Amino acid sequence: MKIFLTPQRRDDTLEVVRSGSTLILNGEAFDFSPMGQGDTLPATAIASDWFFNTVENVGGEIELTLIFPLPSNFSPEQAFPVPLVDVPDGPVIFPAPLPITETESPAEVGQ
């Protein structure tokens, strides 16, 4: 499976788990096993706002694009993600955000 990511600044989260030809997005399963080699499924045919563009079976491998939510502390790796290739079964590992830094309170600044 190959997953392309389309970054979008938003505060919601996306958790993805792969199980064979099934992707589970935030607990909702999407089974692509009926797709044969060369088949294309438009994103509009999928009841989810997380899919972008088409889902294709290319040479027996599912290729798709997901909208990738960027938190306020997004990293360069999140803003400009590389495709995830040969995604194994289990939780899909996405690029990590930058660490959240504690901001000083106004009382601390005046000291």
N, C-alpha and C positions, 0 to 999 in steps of 0.2 A: 504494500500500500504506500502511496505517495500522497502527502498532504501539503498543499500550498497554503500559506497564511496571508490574509489581507488585513493588515493592522487598521484598527479604528479606535480612536480615543473614546472610551466609555468606562463606566465604573462597575458594570456587571462582570461576572467571572464565567469562564468556560472550563469545564472539566471534561476530558475526553478519555474514554477507555476503548481499546480495540479488542475485539474477539472475533478472529477470522475475518469474514467480510462484513461484520457488523461493527458499527461505531455507536458508542453510547455517549451522548452529549448531555451533560447535566442530568443524568438518570434516564434519559429517553433514548431508546434503541432505534437505530436505522440500519436495516438489513439490506445489503447490496448483493447478496449471493445470487439472486435471480438474474443479475446482469451478465450477459454473455460477452465474449470477446468482441470488441468493436462497438458495443452498445454505449449510448450516451443518454443521460438523464438530465434534463434542465433543472436548475435549482428551484424554479417555480413549481415543479412537480413534487417537491419535498416540503412537508409541513414543518418547516423550521426556518427561522430567520438567520441561523448560523451558517448556512450553506451559501456560497457565492459562486456564480457562474455555473458550470456543469459538473456532473459526476460522470467519469468515463471509465470503461474497462479497456485498458491499452495493453495488449499482449498478455492478458490474463491478470493484470494488476489494476486495482482500483486507484484512480487518481481523482482528487477532489480539492476544492478550495474552501477553507473555512474563514469566516470573519474572526479576527483575533483581537479581543478587547485589550486595549492599552490602559494600564492604570496611570495615575498622575505621576508616578515615579518610574515611568517606562525607561527601559534601557535601549541603547542603540541596537542590540540584538533583537529586541522586540519590535522596534520601529522599522527595521530593515531585515526581516527574517528570511532565512534560507529555507528552501523546501525541506520537509522532513521525509527522507527516503528510507525504504525498507523498515517501516514502522512496525515494531514487534507487537505481539499481543500483550495486553496489560495497559496500565495508565500511559497516556501519551505525554511525553516530556516536552514542554514548551520552553522557550527562552525565559530566563528569570528577570524580574524588574530590578532596578537599583535599590539598595537598602534605603529604608525610610530613616531620615535623620530627624532627631528631636530638635524642635525649634525652641529657642530660649523664650521664656515668658517676659513680658514687659518689665516685671520687677527685677529679673536677673540682668537685663540690659542696663538698667539705671545704676547698678552697683559698681 
